[in-house]
Amino acid sequence: MLQQQFSDPVKLKTNKIIFEDIFIARDSGSLEKLKELSSKRRMIEESINERSSITMAVAREMSGGSTLQCEQDIEKLEKYLPLLENFMYQVNMLSDSPRMLQWTSELRISWSSALTSSSFFSFLGQKFFQVDSLLFELSMMLFLNGALLREWAFVLLSKDLVQSATLFRRAAGVNHHLANEVLPSLQPALPPERPPEVTSSVCSVLSLLCLAEAQAVITRKFEEKGNTQSLLAKLHYGVVQMLDEAVVILQSVTADRKNISVRFVEYLSFCKVMHELRDHVYRFLELVNR
């Protein structure tokens, strides 16, 4: 399962947003907060859009010495998300104000999708989805956070299996939070044509996938220790069960499934088949060695 990495979820792009150009601040303190919000977002935007002018040395120094792009981006997100959530809280207090609705619309919050099915017109570039809701911005940033945690977990596979499994579980937690706590409130604001990243079903599937990948890492650790065939078979079967549940969720939501990347569906199927085979191999070895 972990030999074939599926890194598509991190391939998101977004448009530029300058909050202080849209929202009118009543005082200098509020203006500075808006500028800080824009500044923190710009760092993420430039990084994922691959337009950053910051050198590798400067980026490493700003992130406390980290040389990993995914870790650096996670740190940027951890600085932006609290500011965004605080800003949303203040805006929501005036959510019925026509002016607030107009300003939010003028932000033109747009994101591409990394999990949507390819189209005939893909040669024109990535398609962007605009949703006039700050909750859409929060949802996509949280999705990106989960995707980056998962990417970091893959990077650590050759260095620290325990830490890798921990990061996979953290990614699963982010997607679970999205599916159950954040996205249900966003649904009324979504247009019929929406990115898969903001559907609860897809985030639930990704949460299960990350949990399965975490168990696959732990299984590898037990394999290296030379544990019994019986235990290893059970661990591989546990991975299969989680992937089975993920596939069932994906198949049950027809409207979302038709918009999902074929690569994503194939990755789930490949992982499931591979762990089924390993489960069978260890069960066979257990019978032979009795």
C-alpha positions in Angstrom: 0.0 0.0 0.0 2.7 2.5 1.0 4.9 1.6 -2.0 2.7 3.5 -4.3 2.1 6.9 -3.0 -1.0 8.9 -4.1 -0.1 12.5 -3.5 -2.8 14.2 -5.6 -4.7 15.7 -2.6 -1.9 18.3 -2.0 -2.1 19.6 -5.6 -4.5 22.4 -4.8 -4.3 25.9 -6.2 -6.1 29.1 -5.1 -6.6 32.6 -6.2 -5.2 35.7 -4.6 -7.1 37.4 -1.8 -6.4 40.8 -0.2 -8.8 41.2 2.7 -8.1 44.9 3.4 -8.9 45.8 -0.2 -12.5 44.5 0.3 -13.4 44.8 4.0 -13.3 48.4 5.3 -11.6 48.7 8.7 -13.0 51.1 11.2 -9.7 51.8 12.9 -5.9 51.2 12.5 -5.9 48.1 14.7 -8.6 46.4 12.6 -6.7 47.4 9.4 -3.5 45.8 10.7 -5.4 42.6 11.5 -6.7 42.5 8.0 -3.3 43.0 6.6 -1.8 40.3 8.8 -4.6 37.9 7.6 -3.8 38.7 4.0 0.0 38.3 4.6 -0.4 34.9 6.2 -2.6 33.7 3.4 -0.3 35.0 0.7 2.5 32.8 2.0 0.4 29.7 1.6 -1.0 30.8 -1.7 2.4 31.6 -3.2 3.8 28.3 -2.0 1.0 26.0 -3.3 0.8 28.0 -6.6 4.6 27.6 -6.9 5.1 31.4 -7.2 7.1 32.1 -4.0 10.0 34.4 -4.3 11.5 33.3 -1.0 14.8 31.4 -1.3 15.1 27.9 0.2 17.5 29.2 2.9 15.1 31.9 4.0 12.2 29.5 4.0 14.2 27.1 6.1 15.1 29.8 8.6 11.4 31.0 8.8 10.3 27.5 9.6 12.8 26.9 12.3 15.2 24.9 10.2 12.8 22.5 8.4 13.9 21.6 4.9 10.6 19.8 4.0 8.2 21.9 1.9 5.2 20.1 3.3 6.3 20.8 6.9 7.0 24.4 6.1 3.5 24.8 4.5 1.9 23.2 7.6 3.6 25.8 9.8 2.2 28.5 7.5 -1.3 27.1 7.8 -1.0 26.9 11.6 -0.4 30.6 11.6 -3.2 31.5 9.2 -6.0 29.3 10.4 -6.5 30.9 13.9 -6.5 34.3 12.3 -9.1 33.1 9.7 -11.3 31.5 12.3 -11.2 34.7 14.5 -12.1 36.8 11.4 -15.0 34.5 10.6 -16.3 34.8 14.1 -16.4 38.6 13.8 -18.0 38.4 10.4 -20.6 35.9 11.5 -21.7 38.3 14.2 -22.9 40.6 11.3 -23.8 37.8 8.9 -27.2 39.3 8.1 -25.6 42.6 7.0 -26.0 43.1 3.3 -22.6 44.9 3.3 -20.9 41.8 4.8 -22.5 39.6 2.2 -21.4 41.9 -0.5 -17.8 42.1 0.8 -17.6 38.3 1.2 -18.8 37.9 -2.4 -16.2 40.5 -3.6 -13.4 38.3 -2.2 -14.1 35.9 -5.0 -12.8 32.9 -3.0 -11.7 30.3 -5.6 -9.9 27.0 -5.3 -9.1 24.3 -7.8 -9.7 20.6 -7.1 -7.1 17.9 -6.8 -9.6 15.1 -6.7 -12.0 16.0 -9.5 -12.3 13.8 -12.5 -10.4 15.0 -15.6 -12.2 16.6 -18.4 -11.8 17.1 -22.1 -10.9 20.7 -21.5 -8.2 20.0 -18.9 -5.6 21.3 -21.4 -6.9 24.8 -20.7 -5.6 24.5 -17.1 -7.1 23.6 -13.8 -10.7 24.5 -13.2 -11.5 26.8 -10.3 -14.6 26.7 -8.1 -15.8 29.9 -6.6 -18.0 29.8 -3.5 -18.9 33.1 -1.8 -18.4 31.8 1.8 -15.6 32.2 4.3 -16.5 28.7 5.4 -15.4 27.5 2.0 -12.0 29.1 2.5 -11.7 27.4 5.9 -12.8 24.0 4.5 -10.3 24.1 1.7 -7.5 25.2 4.0 -8.3 22.4 6.5 -8.4 19.9 3.6 -4.9 21.2 2.5 -3.7 20.8 6.0 -4.8 17.2 6.1 -3.2 16.5 2.7 0.1 18.0 3.8 0.1 16.0 7.0 -0.4 12.9 4.9 2.4 13.9 2.6 4.7 14.5 5.5 3.9 11.0 6.8 5.0 9.5 3.5 8.3 11.4 3.7 9.0 10.0 7.1 8.4 6.4 6.1 12.1 5.7 5.6 13.1 7.5 8.8 10.6 7.1 11.6 7.7 4.6 11.2 6.1 5.6 14.5 6.1 9.3 13.7 4.8 8.5 10.2 1.9 6.6 11.6 1.1 9.4 14.0 1.0 11.9 11.1 -1.3 9.6 9.2 -3.6 9.6 12.2 -3.5 13.3 12.5 -4.5 13.6 8.8 -7.3 11.2 9.5 -8.5 13.4 12.4 -8.5 16.6 10.2 -10.6 14.9 7.5 -13.0 13.4 10.2 -13.4 16.9 11.7 -14.1 18.3 8.2 -16.6 15.7 7.3 -18.6 15.8 10.6 -18.1 19.3 12.1 -17.3 21.8 9.3 -18.8 20.7 6.0 -22.4 20.1 7.0 -22.8 23.9 7.6 -21.2 24.7 4.2 -23.6 22.6 2.1 -26.4 25.2 1.7 -23.9 27.6 0.2 -22.4 25.2 -2.3 -23.4 25.4 -6.0 -24.4 22.2 -7.8 -21.0 22.0 -9.4 -18.7 21.7 -6.4 -15.2 20.3 -5.7 -15.1 16.8 -4.1 -12.9 18.2 -1.4 -15.9 19.9 0.3 -18.2 16.9 0.4 -18.5 15.0 3.6 -18.4 11.6 1.8 -15.0 12.3 0.2 -13.5 13.6 3.5 -14.9 10.5 5.3 -13.2 8.3 2.7 -9.9 10.2 3.1 -10.1 9.8 6.9 -10.5 6.1 6.6 -7.7 5.9 4.0 -5.4 7.7 6.3 -6.3 5.4 9.2 -5.6 2.4 6.9 -2.3 3.9 5.9 -1.4 4.4 9.6 -2.2 0.7 10.2 -0.2 -0.3 7.2 2.8 1.6 8.7 2.4 -0.2 12.0 2.1 -3.5 10.1 5.4 -2.8 8.4 7.0 -2.2 11.8 5.7 -5.6 13.1 6.9 -7.3 9.9 10.4 -5.9 10.5 10.3 -7.3 14.0 9.4 -10.7 12.7 6.1 -11.1 14.5 3.8 -14.2 14.0 2.0 -14.8 10.8 -1.3 -14.8 12.7 -0.8 -11.2 14.0 0.4 -9.9 10.6 -2.5 -11.5 8.8 -4.9 -9.8 11.3 -3.2 -6.4 10.8 -3.4 -6.6 7.0 -7.1 -7.7 7.3 -7.7 -4.6 9.5 -6.4 -2.4 6.7 -8.7 -4.2 4.3 -11.7 -3.6 6.5 -11.1 0.2 6.7 -10.6 0.4 2.9 -13.8 -1.7 2.4 -15.7 0.9 4.5 -14.2 3.7 2.4 -15.2 2.1 -0.9 -18.8 1.5 0.4 -19.1 5.2 1.3 -17.8 6.3 -2.1 -20.1 3.9 -3.9 -23.2 5.0 -1.9 -23.0 8.7 -3.0 -23.6 8.6 -6.7 -23.6 12.4 -7.2 -20.1 12.7 -5.7 -18.7 9.6 -7.1 -19.0 10.6 -10.7 -16.9 13.7 -10.1 -14.1 11.8 -8.4 -10.7 11.2 -10.0 -10.3 7.8 -11.5 -6.8 7.7 -10.0 -8.2 8.1 -6.5 -10.7 5.2 -7.0 -8.0 3.0 -8.5 -5.6 3.8 -5.6 -8.2 2.6 -3.1 -8.8 -0.6 -5.1 -5.1 -1.3 -5.5 -4.5 -0.9 -1.7 -7.4 -3.1 -0.8 -6.3 -5.9 -3.2 -2.7 -5.7 -2.1 -3.5 -6.1 1.6 -6.0 -8.8 0.9 -3.2 -10.7 -0.8 -0.8 -10.2 2.1 -3.5 -11.3 4.5 -3.9 -14.5 2.5 -0.2 -15.1 2.3 0.3 -14.8 6.1 -2.7 -17.1 6.7 -1.3 -19.7 4.4 2.2 -19.5 6.0 0.5 -19.9 9.4 -1.2 -23.1 8.2 2.1 -24.4 6.7 4.1 -23.8 9.9 1.6 -25.6 12.2 
